[in-house]
Amino acid sequence: MSGCTDLYAVMGHPVEHSRSPWIHARFAQLTGEALRYERRLVPLDGFTQAVHDFAATGGRGCNVTVPFKLEAAALASHCSERVLLAGAANTLSFSAGAIVADNTDGLGLVADLTHNAGVVLAGRDVLLIGAGGAAAGALGPLLACGPRRVVVANRTLGRAQVLVAAHAALASSHHVQLLATTPQGLEADFDVVINASASSLAGDAVPVAATVLRPGALAYDMMYGAAAQGFLDWASAHGAQARDGLGMLVEQAAEAFAIWRGVRPPSAQVLAELRALLEPPPSVPNHAHSGH
């Protein structure tokens, strides 16, 4: 490594279980970039102040996790097209007094699905469960892959309808049928089922019936570790391929790292290393977290 050590952080509430510092430290080692990456626990009413303070004391950028992604988008002076579409940001960069926002969540999800899991999304039927910040960040990149149909299912129908309306033009440009419904209103089955809701984090039951799973479908939870286990067990019990969101975590971090440093880190290697690190010994539960 050479030059000064630049400072980055992940900001959230809670944030103590975040794996992002380990991931970015490993990216830095493997690419020769000089940076330090910290966790910053932010008061629920203090996000704007925390960002300004971090930038003023030399911070170069930060990742944003629950519950500040919508606030991060509103705070930025410049937003990427992905942020404008999603209304949410998870990556901020600070330069010459400006705050530049991007959203790498959907890119990370698609990279994990297509590169790591080998899933073809083009022409497939996709169910996206949830209509909050996680779903909003994922929907644009999913549509860009050209699936045949994407259905957004959310407990509150109005939120799903707002999300679908915001993405209607993008869906049309990629010739994707895009619909909103409630979990109870689902009548079809799907090739890919993605849980972007808070159900796993809250320990709630899976919010959809097993009839949504086409034989051999991929069932994907954006959470990982203990939080995702209930969804993964449900998927496996009903004949689906189950996958957690650890790969999304690493891939979205790789996208953020590339934005900040202009260097593409070896995400597949780091994902393999992190999976090995988190593999629990027999009879010991794996405690993990969601988001960053």
C-alpha positions in Angstrom: 0.0 0.0 0.0 1.1 3.6 -0.6 -0.2 7.1 0.1 -2.5 8.3 2.9 -5.1 6.0 4.5 -8.6 7.1 3.5 -11.5 6.7 6.0 -14.8 5.0 5.2 -17.6 3.7 7.4 -20.9 1.9 7.6 -23.7 3.9 9.3 -26.7 2.3 10.8 -28.8 1.5 13.8 -28.0 -1.2 14.8 -24.6 -1.7 13.2 -22.4 -3.6 15.7 -22.8 -6.9 13.9 -21.9 -5.5 10.5 -19.5 -7.6 8.4 -18.7 -4.6 6.1 -15.5 -3.6 7.9 -14.1 -7.1 7.5 -15.2 -7.2 3.8 -13.7 -3.8 2.9 -10.5 -4.5 4.8 -10.1 -7.7 2.8 -10.8 -5.9 -0.4 -8.1 -3.3 0.5 -5.6 -6.1 1.2 -6.2 -7.8 -2.1 -6.2 -4.6 -4.2 -3.4 -2.7 -2.4 -5.7 0.2 -1.5 -4.9 2.2 1.6 -8.1 2.6 3.5 -9.7 2.2 7.0 -13.3 1.2 7.4 -15.3 1.6 10.6 -18.7 1.0 12.1 -20.6 4.1 13.1 -23.7 3.6 15.3 -26.0 6.5 14.5 -28.8 7.8 16.7 -32.2 7.3 15.0 -32.7 11.1 14.9 -29.0 11.9 14.1 -28.2 10.6 10.6 -27.8 14.0 8.8 -25.5 15.3 11.6 -23.5 12.1 11.6 -22.9 12.2 7.9 -21.8 15.9 7.9 -19.5 15.3 10.9 -17.9 12.3 9.3 -17.3 14.2 6.0 -16.0 17.2 7.9 -13.4 15.1 9.8 -12.0 13.5 6.7 -14.4 10.7 5.8 -14.3 9.9 2.1 -17.5 7.8 1.9 -19.9 5.6 3.8 -22.3 2.7 3.4 -25.8 3.2 4.8 -27.8 0.5 6.3 -31.1 0.1 8.2 -33.0 2.4 8.8 -31.3 5.4 7.0 -31.4 4.5 3.3 -34.3 6.7 2.4 -32.8 9.6 4.4 -29.4 9.1 2.7 -31.1 9.6 -0.7 -32.8 12.8 0.5 -29.6 14.1 2.0 -27.4 13.8 -1.2 -26.5 16.8 -3.4 -26.2 14.4 -6.4 -28.0 11.1 -6.9 -27.4 8.3 -9.4 -30.2 7.1 -11.7 -30.5 4.1 -9.4 -31.1 6.3 -6.4 -33.6 8.5 -8.2 -35.6 5.3 -9.2 -35.4 3.6 -5.8 -35.7 6.7 -3.6 -33.1 5.0 -1.4 -29.3 5.1 -1.2 -26.8 2.8 0.5 -23.5 4.3 -0.7 -22.4 7.9 -0.2 -19.2 9.6 -1.5 -17.9 12.9 -0.2 -16.0 15.3 -2.6 -15.5 19.0 -2.5 -18.4 19.6 -0.2 -20.8 17.5 -2.2 -22.6 14.3 -1.1 -23.0 11.9 -4.0 -25.4 9.0 -3.5 -25.7 5.6 -5.2 -27.5 2.4 -4.6 -25.5 -0.8 -5.0 -28.0 -3.2 -3.4 -29.7 -4.3 -6.6 -26.4 -4.6 -8.4 -25.2 -6.8 -5.6 -28.3 -9.0 -5.7 -28.1 -9.5 -9.5 -24.4 -10.2 -9.4 -24.9 -12.9 -6.7 -27.9 -14.4 -8.5 -26.3 -14.5 -12.0 -22.5 -14.9 -11.3 -22.4 -16.8 -8.0 -25.6 -18.8 -8.2 -25.7 -19.2 -12.0 -29.3 -18.1 -12.3 -30.6 -16.9 -15.6 -33.1 -14.1 -15.0 -34.0 -13.3 -18.7 -37.4 -14.6 -19.6 -38.1 -15.9 -16.1 -40.9 -15.2 -13.6 -39.8 -13.4 -10.5 -41.6 -12.7 -7.2 -40.2 -9.9 -5.1 -41.6 -10.0 -1.5 -41.7 -6.6 0.2 -41.8 -3.0 -1.0 -39.5 -1.2 1.4 -36.0 0.2 0.8 -34.4 -3.3 0.1 -37.0 -4.1 -2.5 -36.8 -0.6 -4.0 -33.1 -0.9 -4.4 -33.4 -4.3 -6.0 -36.2 -3.8 -8.5 -34.4 -1.6 -11.1 -31.5 -3.9 -11.6 -33.8 -7.0 -11.7 -35.9 -5.4 -14.4 -32.8 -4.6 -16.4 -32.0 -8.3 -16.6 -35.2 -8.8 -18.8 -37.3 -11.3 -16.8 -40.7 -12.1 -18.4 -42.6 -11.0 -15.3 -41.9 -9.4 -11.9 -44.6 -9.4 -9.2 -44.1 -7.2 -6.1 -46.0 -8.6 -3.2 -46.4 -6.5 -0.1 -48.6 -6.6 3.0 -49.6 -3.0 2.3 -50.8 -3.0 -1.3 -50.4 0.7 -1.7 -46.6 0.6 -1.1 -46.2 -2.1 -3.7 -48.3 0.0 -6.2 -46.1 3.0 -5.6 -43.0 1.0 -6.2 -44.4 -0.5 -9.4 -45.6 2.9 -10.7 -42.1 4.3 -10.2 -40.6 1.5 -12.2 -43.3 1.2 -14.9 -41.3 3.0 -17.6 -38.2 0.9 -17.0 -40.2 -2.3 -17.0 -41.8 -1.3 -20.3 -38.5 -0.5 -21.9 -37.2 -4.0 -21.0 -40.6 -5.6 -22.1 -41.2 -6.9 -18.5 -44.7 -7.4 -17.1 -44.6 -5.6 -13.7 -47.5 -6.1 -11.2 -48.3 -5.3 -7.6 -50.3 -7.5 -5.2 -50.6 -8.6 -1.6 -49.2 -12.0 -0.5 -52.8 -13.3 -0.2 -53.5 -12.2 -3.8 -50.7 -14.4 -5.3 -52.1 -17.1 -7.6 -49.2 -18.0 -9.8 -45.9 -19.8 -9.2 -42.4 -18.4 -9.9 -38.9 -19.4 -11.1 -37.2 -17.0 -8.6 -38.7 -15.9 -5.2 -36.8 -13.1 -3.4 -37.6 -12.2 0.2 -36.8 -8.5 0.6 -39.3 -8.1 3.5 -38.4 -7.7 7.2 -40.0 -11.0 8.0 -36.8 -12.9 8.5 -35.2 -10.2 10.6 -38.3 -10.1 12.8 -38.4 -13.9 13.1 -41.9 -13.9 11.5 -43.4 -16.7 9.4 -42.6 -16.7 5.7 -45.2 -14.2 4.3 -46.2 -16.2 1.2 -47.6 -19.7 0.6 -45.4 -22.5 -0.7 -47.6 -22.5 -3.9 -45.5 -19.6 -5.2 -42.5 -22.0 -5.6 -42.3 -23.6 -9.1 -40.6 -27.0 -9.0 -36.8 -26.3 -8.8 -37.3 -22.6 -8.1 -34.7 -20.5 -6.4 -35.8 -19.1 -3.1 -33.5 -16.2 -2.0 -33.5 -14.3 1.3 -31.7 -11.0 1.4 -30.8 -11.8 5.1 -28.1 -14.3 6.0 -27.0 -16.4 8.9 -29.5 -17.1 11.7 -32.0 -14.5 10.4 -32.4 -16.3 7.1 -32.5 -19.8 8.4 -36.3 -20.1 8.8 -36.9 -19.0 5.2 -34.1 -21.3 3.9 -35.6 -24.2 5.8 -39.1 -23.4 4.4 -37.7 -23.3 0.8 -35.8 -26.5 1.1 -38.8 -28.3 2.7 -40.9 -27.4 -0.4 -38.3 -28.5 -3.0 -36.8 -25.2 -3.8 -33.1 -24.3 -4.0 -32.4 -22.1 -1.0 -29.9 -19.3 -0.9 -29.1 -16.6 1.6 -28.0 -13.0 1.0 -24.4 -13.3 2.0 -23.3 -13.1 -1.6 -25.5 -9.9 -2.1 -23.7 -8.4 0.9 -20.3 -9.0 -0.5 -21.3 -8.0 -4.1 -22.9 -4.7 -3.1 -19.8 -3.9 -1.1 -17.7 -4.7 -4.1 -19.8 -2.2 -6.2 -19.3 0.5 -3.5 -15.6 -0.2 -3.3 -15.3 0.2 -7.1 -17.2 3.5 -6.9 -14.9 4.8 -4.2 -11.6 3.5 -5.4 -12.0 2.9 -9.1 -10.8 -0.7 -8.5 -12.8 -3.9 -8.8 -12.1 -6.2 -5.9 -12.1 -10.0 -6.2 -15.6 -10.5 -4.7 -15.9 -14.2 -5.4 -12.8 -14.9 -3.4 -13.9 -12.7 -0.5 -17.3 -14.3 -0.5 -15.8 -17.8 -0.3 -13.5 -16.7 2.6 -16.4 -15.0 4.5 -18.6 -18.1 4.1 -15.8 -20.2 5.5 -15.4 -17.8 8.4 -19.0 -17.8 9.3 -19.5 -21.5 8.9 -20.7 -22.5 12.5 -19.1 -25.4 14.3 -21.5 -28.3 15.0 -24.3 -27.5 17.5 -23.3 -23.8 17.7 -25.8 -21.3 16.3 -24.5 -18.7 13.8 -25.3 -15.2 14.9 -25.4 -12.8 11.9 -27.2 -9.7 10.8 -28.9 -8.1 7.8 -27.9 -5.3 5.5 -24.3 -4.2 5.7 
